[in-house]
């Protein structure tokens, strides 16, 4: 056994080379023969002295290391010699020499040839790359976290600025209210309450998401809470009772309006004389009065009804009912009643048959029934006394066979009407692109006397009627309400919009006829016969 005891050795000597020969990588065992000794140890003192002398000279010439070789435990005893040197290395190595540290003892072996071999573990003085990489990764992670938190802080600063502006605005508005109690309204209070509640909600969200000091947020929350209390106190105090007085005034106004409307209903202006046009047009209609269900029953939803009007004998016309067949197209049977009581009781009726009328645009004028003849654009004049077609005349350019009928009502391409001025027909043509055309007819010859073109699309209205030369059109608002929404005045050529509500019993209005003497509307509503009283605009005398 041989033992080597030495100070710590630098990896390289001057010039980057090891004076002891080629160096191994850190942690690699080094053999004693690697130290350029070039001698094989033989038993004998002289051999040992040579080896130790050379090793001592090599080490001391560079590092100034003191070495000690203990005796080898062999049958041959070797004395232990201590060598020392005061060799001073160059200035470039003085620092390394002065700060030497000792290695631990290293144990070697002799082989069968007597050569002493030792294993030396050199110190790991290489650059700590792994540790530096870990340090760099940690630094990057910390930097990212810092940037994320910094962006949150910037966002919170912006939100706090907005809340401060809102709070300042509310403070100004509340100050105005405190100074001048008459300038605020109930709406102001409600708006401020909404804004304060919104700010409370936002400040709670901000507190949940904010990490760090919340002193400013807590201050904002306290101010918002105080603002809520102050607004409630202002509304409760209401020193001048402005809101209470305004509520009372509104209630009184509503009651006054109701009284005025009730007074108008109870005491309407006197109607114009029967058959007179001394009024400003239709302004309202009464609630419907159900007269009767048509004599054929509920299944016959389509048809028309009314009362014969004759200027020479205006109050003695017969009542007529003309339901269509269940196909909603063919007019085959109609009935005549001399009085309204007969109609109500289904008594004393005269029932007639024709082949065939088409659609529910039927009207009776001067004891003659006017209908659109089946599958043609012809107008037919039927004498009620003889039940014969006295005259059939084509209506020029009129669309027919359900081309431009009313909304929700089929086969009413021609709609005849009667008013104070006589007989009319409402229809549409291809040239009018479906818009309503009004023609005044000669009731004797069915010749067209005059024609007016409107801007109202016929299939968009549910029905029409004429009063004093003015066309009125209706439309459906819902299953229980119709609206008179449009008019066209043939006297002036003016047209416009109206808003007159008509209640109805059933969903669909099939026909509307006007009687000038009674000043009523005769409406066929899904098989039911309804009456409406018209209210006209009063013209002061």
Order of alpha helices (4+ residues) and beta strands (2+ residues): beta-alpha-beta-beta-alpha-beta-beta-alpha-alpha-alpha-alpha-beta-beta-beta-beta-beta-alpha-beta-beta-beta-beta-beta-beta-beta-beta-beta-beta-beta-beta-beta-beta-beta
